[in-house]
Amino acid sequence: MANSNRTLVPEAKAGLNKFKMEAAKEVGVDLKEGYNGDLTSRQNGSVGGQMTKKMVEAYEKGL
């Protein structure tokens, strides 16, 4: 099965990584560059949830 978790716009990768680090800091997760296999699923999920929350808020402000 192919990996569908890829950046559609490769030029945006640096911005997405910065956004991910900011979201991790906001929820108190010690995310570092590179391997983060020592983090729990709950910690990783909280980062993804925070990113989604911020994206939805930005979209709603633009309406």
PDB file with one MODEL, atoms N, CA, C and O in Angstrom:
MODEL        1
ATOM      1  N   MET A   1       0.836  -1.172   0.000  1.00  0.00           N
ATOM      2  CA  MET A   1       0.000   0.000   0.000  1.00  0.00           C
ATOM      3  C   MET A   1       0.884   1.238   0.000  1.00  0.00           C
ATOM      4  O   MET A   1       1.837   1.322   0.774  1.00  0.00           O
ATOM      5  N   ALA A   2       0.576   2.193  -0.856  1.00  0.00           N
ATOM      6  CA  ALA A   2       1.364   3.413  -0.971  1.00  0.00           C
ATOM      7  C   ALA A   2       1.104   4.340   0.213  1.00  0.00           C
ATOM      8  O   ALA A   2       0.013   4.347   0.782  1.00  0.00           O
ATOM      9  N   ASN A   3       2.110   5.111   0.570  1.00  0.00           N
ATOM     10  CA  ASN A   3       1.976   6.069   1.662  1.00  0.00           C
ATOM     11  C   ASN A   3       1.232   7.298   1.160  1.00  0.00           C
ATOM     12  O   ASN A   3       1.726   8.011   0.286  1.00  0.00           O
ATOM     13  N   SER A   4       0.046   7.551   1.707  1.00  0.00           N
ATOM     14  CA  SER A   4      -0.745   8.702   1.273  1.00  0.00           C
ATOM     15  C   SER A   4      -0.444   9.936   2.118  1.00  0.00           C
ATOM     16  O   SER A   4      -1.006  11.004   1.875  1.00  0.00           O
ATOM     17  N   ASN A   5       0.432   9.801   3.103  1.00  0.00           N
ATOM     18  CA  ASN A   5       0.787  10.901   3.977  1.00  0.00           C
ATOM     19  C   ASN A   5       1.979  11.642   3.378  1.00  0.00           C
ATOM     20  O   ASN A   5       3.117  11.504   3.827  1.00  0.00           O
ATOM     21  N   ARG A   6       1.679  12.430   2.350  1.00  0.00           N
ATOM     22  CA  ARG A   6       2.754  13.161   1.682  1.00  0.00           C
ATOM     23  C   ARG A   6       2.317  14.604   1.468  1.00  0.00           C
ATOM     24  O   ARG A   6       1.126  14.910   1.429  1.00  0.00           O
ATOM     25  N   THR A   7       3.290  15.471   1.331  1.00  0.00           N
ATOM     26  CA  THR A   7       3.019  16.887   1.116  1.00  0.00           C
ATOM     27  C   THR A   7       2.637  17.090  -0.348  1.00  0.00           C
ATOM     28  O   THR A   7       3.411  16.758  -1.246  1.00  0.00           O
ATOM     29  N   LEU A   8       1.453  17.631  -0.587  1.00  0.00           N
ATOM     30  CA  LEU A   8       0.999  17.849  -1.955  1.00  0.00           C
ATOM     31  C   LEU A   8       1.794  18.953  -2.647  1.00  0.00           C
ATOM     32  O   LEU A   8       2.023  18.898  -3.855  1.00  0.00           O
ATOM     33  N   VAL A   9       2.208  19.947  -1.879  1.00  0.00           N
ATOM     34  CA  VAL A   9       3.010  21.048  -2.422  1.00  0.00           C
ATOM     35  C   VAL A   9       4.370  20.999  -1.710  1.00  0.00           C
ATOM     36  O   VAL A   9       4.500  21.493  -0.590  1.00  0.00           O
ATOM     37  N   PRO A  10       5.369  20.412  -2.349  1.00  0.00           N
ATOM     38  CA  PRO A  10       6.668  20.247  -1.681  1.00  0.00           C
ATOM     39  C   PRO A  10       7.272  21.560  -1.167  1.00  0.00           C
ATOM     40  O   PRO A  10       8.020  21.551  -0.190  1.00  0.00           O
ATOM     41  N   GLU A  11       6.962  22.662  -1.803  1.00  0.00           N
ATOM     42  CA  GLU A  11       7.494  23.953  -1.383  1.00  0.00           C
ATOM     43  C   GLU A  11       6.947  24.370  -0.010  1.00  0.00           C
ATOM     44  O   GLU A  11       7.530  25.224   0.658  1.00  0.00           O
ATOM     45  N   ALA A  12       5.841  23.775   0.403  1.00  0.00           N
ATOM     46  CA  ALA A  12       5.212  24.133   1.670  1.00  0.00           C
ATOM     47  C   ALA A  12       5.744  23.310   2.843  1.00  0.00           C
ATOM     48  O   ALA A  12       5.341  23.544   3.982  1.00  0.00           O
ATOM     49  N   LYS A  13       6.622  22.373   2.597  1.00  0.00           N
ATOM     50  CA  LYS A  13       7.087  21.455   3.641  1.00  0.00           C
ATOM     51  C   LYS A  13       7.719  22.193   4.824  1.00  0.00           C
ATOM     52  O   LYS A  13       7.431  21.858   5.973  1.00  0.00           O
ATOM     53  N   ALA A  14       8.562  23.177   4.573  1.00  0.00           N
ATOM     54  CA  ALA A  14       9.215  23.918   5.662  1.00  0.00           C
ATOM     55  C   ALA A  14       8.182  24.657   6.505  1.00  0.00           C
ATOM     56  O   ALA A  14       8.281  24.678   7.732  1.00  0.00           O
ATOM     57  N   GLY A  15       7.202  25.258   5.860  1.00  0.00           N
ATOM     58  CA  GLY A  15       6.152  25.972   6.585  1.00  0.00           C
ATOM     59  C   GLY A  15       5.313  25.041   7.432  1.00  0.00           C
ATOM     60  O   GLY A  15       4.942  25.380   8.555  1.00  0.00           O
ATOM     61  N   LEU A  16       5.011  23.862   6.897  1.00  0.00           N
ATOM     62  CA  LEU A  16       4.242  22.879   7.657  1.00  0.00           C
ATOM     63  C   LEU A  16       5.015  22.375   8.870  1.00  0.00           C
ATOM     64  O   LEU A  16       4.439  22.171   9.939  1.00  0.00           O
ATOM     65  N   ASN A  17       6.311  22.175   8.705  1.00  0.00           N
ATOM     66  CA  ASN A  17       7.134  21.732   9.833  1.00  0.00           C
ATOM     67  C   ASN A  17       7.179  22.797  10.923  1.00  0.00           C
ATOM     68  O   ASN A  17       7.116  22.478  12.110  1.00  0.00           O
ATOM     69  N   LYS A  18       7.289  24.068  10.518  1.00  0.00           N
ATOM     70  CA  LYS A  18       7.291  25.167  11.487  1.00  0.00           C
ATOM     71  C   LYS A  18       5.948  25.215  12.214  1.00  0.00           C
ATOM     72  O   LYS A  18       5.901  25.388  13.432  1.00  0.00           O
ATOM     73  N   PHE A  19       4.867  25.064  11.468  1.00  0.00           N
ATOM     74  CA  PHE A  19       3.520  25.067  12.034  1.00  0.00           C
ATOM     75  C   PHE A  19       3.362  23.918  13.036  1.00  0.00           C
ATOM     76  O   PHE A  19       2.770  24.095  14.102  1.00  0.00           O
ATOM     77  N   LYS A  20       3.890  22.750  12.691  1.00  0.00           N
ATOM     78  CA  LYS A  20       3.815  21.577  13.565  1.00  0.00           C
ATOM     79  C   LYS A  20       4.578  21.822  14.868  1.00  0.00           C
ATOM     80  O   LYS A  20       4.101  21.462  15.945  1.00  0.00           O
ATOM     81  N   MET A  21       5.752  22.429  14.773  1.00  0.00           N
ATOM     82  CA  MET A  21       6.549  22.714  15.967  1.00  0.00           C
ATOM     83  C   MET A  21       5.837  23.723  16.869  1.00  0.00           C
ATOM     84  O   MET A  21       5.866  23.590  18.093  1.00  0.00           O
ATOM     85  N   GLU A  22       5.199  24.730  16.270  1.00  0.00           N
ATOM     86  CA  GLU A  22       4.457  25.724  17.045  1.00  0.00           C
ATOM     87  C   GLU A  22       3.270  25.070  17.757  1.00  0.00           C
ATOM     88  O   GLU A  22       3.011  25.354  18.927  1.00  0.00           O
ATOM     89  N   ALA A  23       2.558  24.203  17.055  1.00  0.00           N
ATOM     90  CA  ALA A  23       1.410  23.511  17.644  1.00  0.00           C
ATOM     91  C   ALA A  23       1.866  22.621  18.796  1.00  0.00           C
ATOM     92  O   ALA A  23       1.198  22.559  19.828  1.00  0.00           O
ATOM     93  N   ALA A  24       2.988  21.935  18.635  1.00  0.00           N
ATOM     94  CA  ALA A  24       3.512  21.066  19.689  1.00  0.00           C
ATOM     95  C   ALA A  24       3.870  21.887  20.924  1.00  0.00           C
ATOM     96  O   ALA A  24       3.611  21.473  22.054  1.00  0.00           O
ATOM     97  N   LYS A  25       4.460  23.038  20.701  1.00  0.00           N
ATOM     98  CA  LYS A  25       4.835  23.902  21.822  1.00  0.00           C
ATOM     99  C   LYS A  25       3.592  24.384  22.570  1.00  0.00           C
ATOM    100  O   LYS A  25       3.595  24.464  23.798  1.00  0.00           O
ATOM    101  N   GLU A  26       2.531  24.703  21.827  1.00  0.00           N
ATOM    102  CA  GLU A  26       1.296  25.185  22.438  1.00  0.00           C
ATOM    103  C   GLU A  26       0.642  24.141  23.341  1.00  0.00           C
ATOM    104  O   GLU A  26       0.051  24.486  24.364  1.00  0.00           O
ATOM    105  N   VAL A  27       0.745  22.871  22.967  1.00  0.00           N
ATOM    106  CA  VAL A  27       0.120  21.814  23.779  1.00  0.00           C
ATOM    107  C   VAL A  27       1.108  21.158  24.742  1.00  0.00           C
ATOM    108  O   VAL A  27       0.753  20.218  25.452  1.00  0.00           O
ATOM    109  N   GLY A  28       2.344  21.652  24.769  1.00  0.00           N
ATOM    110  CA  GLY A  28       3.323  21.162  25.730  1.00  0.00           C
ATOM    111  C   GLY A  28       3.983  19.844  25.389  1.00  0.00           C
ATOM    112  O   GLY A  28       4.399  19.106  26.282  1.00  0.00           O
ATOM    113  N   VAL A  29       4.083  19.538  24.095  1.00  0.00           N
ATOM    114  CA  VAL A  29       4.733  18.305  23.660  1.00  0.00           C
ATOM    115  C   VAL A  29       6.154  18.640  23.214  1.00  0.00           C
ATOM    116  O   VAL A  29       6.359  19.560  22.422  1.00  0.00           O
ATOM    117  N   ASP A  30       7.130  17.896  23.719  1.00  0.00           N
ATOM    118  CA  ASP A  30       8.528  18.131  23.379  1.00  0.00           C
ATOM    119  C   ASP A  30       8.863  17.459  22.042  1.00  0.00           C
ATOM    120  O   ASP A  30       9.494  16.403  22.004  1.00  0.00           O
ATOM    121  N   LEU A  31       8.430  18.088  20.958  1.00  0.00           N
ATOM    122  CA  LEU A  31       8.672  17.565  19.617  1.00  0.00           C
ATOM    123  C   LEU A  31      10.024  18.080  19.138  1.00  0.00           C
ATOM    124  O   LEU A  31      10.341  19.256  19.316  1.00  0.00           O
ATOM    125  N   LYS A  32      10.805  17.221  18.544  1.00  0.00           N
ATOM    126  CA  LYS A  32      12.111  17.634  18.034  1.00  0.00           C
ATOM    127  C   LYS A  32      12.227  17.267  16.562  1.00  0.00           C
ATOM    128  O   LYS A  32      11.459  16.450  16.054  1.00  0.00           O
ATOM    129  N   GLU A  33      13.174  17.866  15.894  1.00  0.00           N
ATOM    130  CA  GLU A  33      13.410  17.545  14.491  1.00  0.00           C
ATOM    131  C   GLU A  33      13.866  16.100  14.389  1.00  0.00           C
ATOM    132  O   GLU A  33      14.634  15.626  15.226  1.00  0.00           O
ATOM    133  N   GLY A  34      13.398  15.407  13.375  1.00  0.00           N
ATOM    134  CA  GLY A  34      13.805  14.023  13.171  1.00  0.00           C
ATOM    135  C   GLY A  34      12.904  13.030  13.870  1.00  0.00           C
ATOM    136  O   GLY A  34      11.684  13.194  13.891  1.00  0.00           O
ATOM    137  N   TYR A  35      13.495  12.015  14.434  1.00  0.00           N
ATOM    138  CA  TYR A  35      12.770  10.887  15.025  1.00  0.00           C
ATOM    139  C   TYR A  35      12.075  11.280  16.325  1.00  0.00           C
ATOM    140  O   TYR A  35      12.693  11.861  17.217  1.00  0.00           O
ATOM    141  N   ASN A  36      10.791  10.962  16.424  1.00  0.00           N
ATOM    142  CA  ASN A  36      10.016  11.230  17.630  1.00  0.00           C
ATOM    143  C   ASN A  36       9.260   9.991  18.085  1.00  0.00           C
ATOM    144  O   ASN A  36       8.158  10.093  18.623  1.00  0.00           O
ATOM    145  N   GLY A  37       9.846   8.831  17.870  1.00  0.00           N
ATOM    146  CA  GLY A  37       9.209   7.568  18.205  1.00  0.00           C
ATOM    147  C   GLY A  37       9.036   7.339  19.691  1.00  0.00           C
ATOM    148  O   GLY A  37       8.332   6.415  20.099  1.00  0.00           O
ATOM    149  N   ASP A  38       9.667   8.167  20.503  1.00  0.00           N
ATOM    150  CA  ASP A  38       9.535   8.017  21.942  1.00  0.00           C
ATOM    151  C   ASP A  38       8.272   8.689  22.481  1.00  0.00           C
ATOM    152  O   ASP A  38       7.958   8.546  23.662  1.00  0.00           O
ATOM    153  N   LEU A  39       7.551   9.411  21.641  1.00  0.00           N
ATOM    154  CA  LEU A  39       6.320  10.077  22.059  1.00  0.00           C
ATOM    155  C   LEU A  39       5.145   9.101  21.963  1.00  0.00           C
ATOM    156  O   LEU A  39       5.145   8.184  21.142  1.00  0.00           O
ATOM    157  N   THR A  40       4.157   9.319  22.810  1.00  0.00           N
ATOM    158  CA  THR A  40       2.977   8.456  22.794  1.00  0.00           C
ATOM    159  C   THR A  40       2.022   8.872  21.676  1.00  0.00           C
ATOM    160  O   THR A  40       2.126   9.969  21.129  1.00  0.00           O
ATOM    161  N   SER A  41       1.109   7.991  21.355  1.00  0.00           N
ATOM    162  CA  SER A  41       0.086   8.308  20.354  1.00  0.00           C
ATOM    163  C   SER A  41      -0.757   9.488  20.819  1.00  0.00           C
ATOM    164  O   SER A  41      -1.157  10.326  20.010  1.00  0.00           O
ATOM    165  N   ARG A  42      -1.021   9.556  22.098  1.00  0.00           N
ATOM    166  CA  ARG A  42      -1.807  10.658  22.656  1.00  0.00           C
ATOM    167  C   ARG A  42      -1.087  11.991  22.440  1.00  0.00           C
ATOM    168  O   ARG A  42      -1.715  12.981  22.063  1.00  0.00           O
ATOM    169  N   GLN A  43       0.221  12.019  22.677  1.00  0.00           N
ATOM    170  CA  GLN A  43       0.989  13.249  22.479  1.00  0.00           C
ATOM    171  C   GLN A  43       0.980  13.654  21.014  1.00  0.00           C
ATOM    172  O   GLN A  43       0.732  14.815  20.688  1.00  0.00           O
ATOM    173  N   ASN A  44       1.249  12.705  20.136  1.00  0.00           N
ATOM    174  CA  ASN A  44       1.254  13.007  18.704  1.00  0.00           C
ATOM    175  C   ASN A  44      -0.124  13.445  18.231  1.00  0.00           C
ATOM    176  O   ASN A  44      -0.241  14.354  17.410  1.00  0.00           O
ATOM    177  N   GLY A  45      -1.161  12.804  18.744  1.00  0.00           N
ATOM    178  CA  GLY A  45      -2.518  13.163  18.371  1.00  0.00           C
ATOM    179  C   GLY A  45      -2.889  14.558  18.826  1.00  0.00           C
ATOM    180  O   GLY A  45      -3.629  15.261  18.138  1.00  0.00           O
ATOM    181  N   SER A  46      -2.382  14.967  19.982  1.00  0.00           N
ATOM    182  CA  SER A  46      -2.686  16.315  20.466  1.00  0.00           C
ATOM    183  C   SER A  46      -2.062  17.367  19.568  1.00  0.00           C
ATOM    184  O   SER A  46      -2.630  18.444  19.389  1.00  0.00           O
ATOM    185  N   VAL A  47      -0.896  17.068  19.001  1.00  0.00           N
ATOM    186  CA  VAL A  47      -0.261  18.002  18.069  1.00  0.00           C
ATOM    187  C   VAL A  47      -1.099  18.108  16.798  1.00  0.00           C
ATOM    188  O   VAL A  47      -1.379  19.210  16.328  1.00  0.00           O
ATOM    189  N   GLY A  48      -1.494  16.978  16.247  1.00  0.00           N
ATOM    190  CA  GLY A  48      -2.337  16.975  15.049  1.00  0.00           C
ATOM    191  C   GLY A  48      -3.670  17.660  15.287  1.00  0.00           C
ATOM    192  O   GLY A  48      -4.166  18.385  14.424  1.00  0.00           O
ATOM    193  N   GLY A  49      -4.249  17.430  16.460  1.00  0.00           N
ATOM    194  CA  GLY A  49      -5.514  18.073  16.802  1.00  0.00           C
ATOM    195  C   GLY A  49      -5.377  19.582  16.910  1.00  0.00           C
ATOM    196  O   GLY A  49      -6.252  20.324  16.463  1.00  0.00           O
ATOM    197  N   GLN A  50      -4.279  20.036  17.501  1.00  0.00           N
ATOM    198  CA  GLN A  50      -4.034  21.476  17.620  1.00  0.00           C
ATOM    199  C   GLN A  50      -3.835  22.105  16.245  1.00  0.00           C
ATOM    200  O   GLN A  50      -4.313  23.210  15.988  1.00  0.00           O
ATOM    201  N   MET A  51      -3.127  21.398  15.361  1.00  0.00           N
ATOM    202  CA  MET A  51      -2.929  21.908  13.999  1.00  0.00           C
ATOM    203  C   MET A  51      -4.272  22.042  13.285  1.00  0.00           C
ATOM    204  O   MET A  51      -4.533  23.052  12.630  1.00  0.00           O
ATOM    205  N   THR A  52      -5.119  21.028  13.412  1.00  0.00           N
ATOM    206  CA  THR A  52      -6.435  21.057  12.775  1.00  0.00           C
ATOM    207  C   THR A  52      -7.275  22.190  13.335  1.00  0.00           C
ATOM    208  O   THR A  52      -7.938  22.908  12.586  1.00  0.00           O
ATOM    209  N   LYS A  53      -7.247  22.352  14.647  1.00  0.00           N
ATOM    210  CA  LYS A  53      -8.007  23.427  15.288  1.00  0.00           C
ATOM    211  C   LYS A  53      -7.584  24.782  14.740  1.00  0.00           C
ATOM    212  O   LYS A  53      -8.435  25.611  14.419  1.00  0.00           O
ATOM    213  N   LYS A  54      -6.287  25.013  14.630  1.00  0.00           N
ATOM    214  CA  LYS A  54      -5.774  26.292  14.124  1.00  0.00           C
ATOM    215  C   LYS A  54      -6.164  26.507  12.661  1.00  0.00           C
ATOM    216  O   LYS A  54      -6.509  27.623  12.273  1.00  0.00           O
ATOM    217  N   MET A  55      -6.113  25.452  11.850  1.00  0.00           N
ATOM    218  CA  MET A  55      -6.474  25.578  10.437  1.00  0.00           C
ATOM    219  C   MET A  55      -7.955  25.904  10.277  1.00  0.00           C
ATOM    220  O   MET A  55      -8.321  26.726   9.438  1.00  0.00           O
ATOM    221  N   VAL A  56      -8.811  25.263  11.080  1.00  0.00           N
ATOM    222  CA  VAL A  56     -10.251  25.533  11.023  1.00  0.00           C
ATOM    223  C   VAL A  56     -10.522  26.964  11.462  1.00  0.00           C
ATOM    224  O   VAL A  56     -11.326  27.655  10.836  1.00  0.00           O
ATOM    225  N   GLU A  57      -9.865  27.424  12.530  1.00  0.00           N
ATOM    226  CA  GLU A  57     -10.043  28.799  12.999  1.00  0.00           C
ATOM    227  C   GLU A  57      -9.632  29.792  11.916  1.00  0.00           C
ATOM    228  O   GLU A  57     -10.325  30.784  11.691  1.00  0.00           O
ATOM    229  N   ALA A  58      -8.513  29.534  11.244  1.00  0.00           N
ATOM    230  CA  ALA A  58      -8.048  30.438  10.183  1.00  0.00           C
ATOM    231  C   ALA A  58      -9.035  30.466   9.029  1.00  0.00           C
ATOM    232  O   ALA A  58      -9.301  31.528   8.465  1.00  0.00           O
ATOM    233  N   TYR A  59      -9.575  29.319   8.675  1.00  0.00           N
ATOM    234  CA  TYR A  59     -10.545  29.247   7.593  1.00  0.00           C
ATOM    235  C   TYR A  59     -11.818  30.016   7.953  1.00  0.00           C
ATOM    236  O   TYR A  59     -12.347  30.774   7.141  1.00  0.00           O
ATOM    237  N   GLU A  60     -12.299  29.811   9.179  1.00  0.00           N
ATOM    238  CA  GLU A  60     -13.528  30.479   9.610  1.00  0.00           C
ATOM    239  C   GLU A  60     -13.367  31.995   9.657  1.00  0.00           C
ATOM    240  O   GLU A  60     -14.314  32.729   9.374  1.00  0.00           O
ATOM    241  N   LYS A  61     -12.177  32.467  10.012  1.00  0.00           N
ATOM    242  CA  LYS A  61     -11.921  33.911  10.016  1.00  0.00           C
ATOM    243  C   LYS A  61     -11.945  34.469   8.606  1.00  0.00           C
ATOM    244  O   LYS A  61     -12.280  35.636   8.401  1.00  0.00           O
ATOM    245  N   GLY A  62     -11.589  33.637   7.630  1.00  0.00           N
ATOM    246  CA  GLY A  62     -11.556  34.076   6.237  1.00  0.00           C
ATOM    247  C   GLY A  62     -12.921  34.068   5.558  1.00  0.00           C
ATOM    248  O   GLY A  62     -13.049  34.551   4.433  1.00  0.00           O
ATOM    249  N   LEU A  63     -13.944  33.528   6.223  1.00  0.00           N
ATOM    250  CA  LEU A  63     -15.275  33.474   5.616  1.00  0.00           C
ATOM    251  C   LEU A  63     -15.989  34.813   5.689  1.00  0.00           C
ATOM    252  O   LEU A  63     -17.121  34.936   5.222  1.00  0.00           O
TER     253      LEU A  63
ENDMDL
END
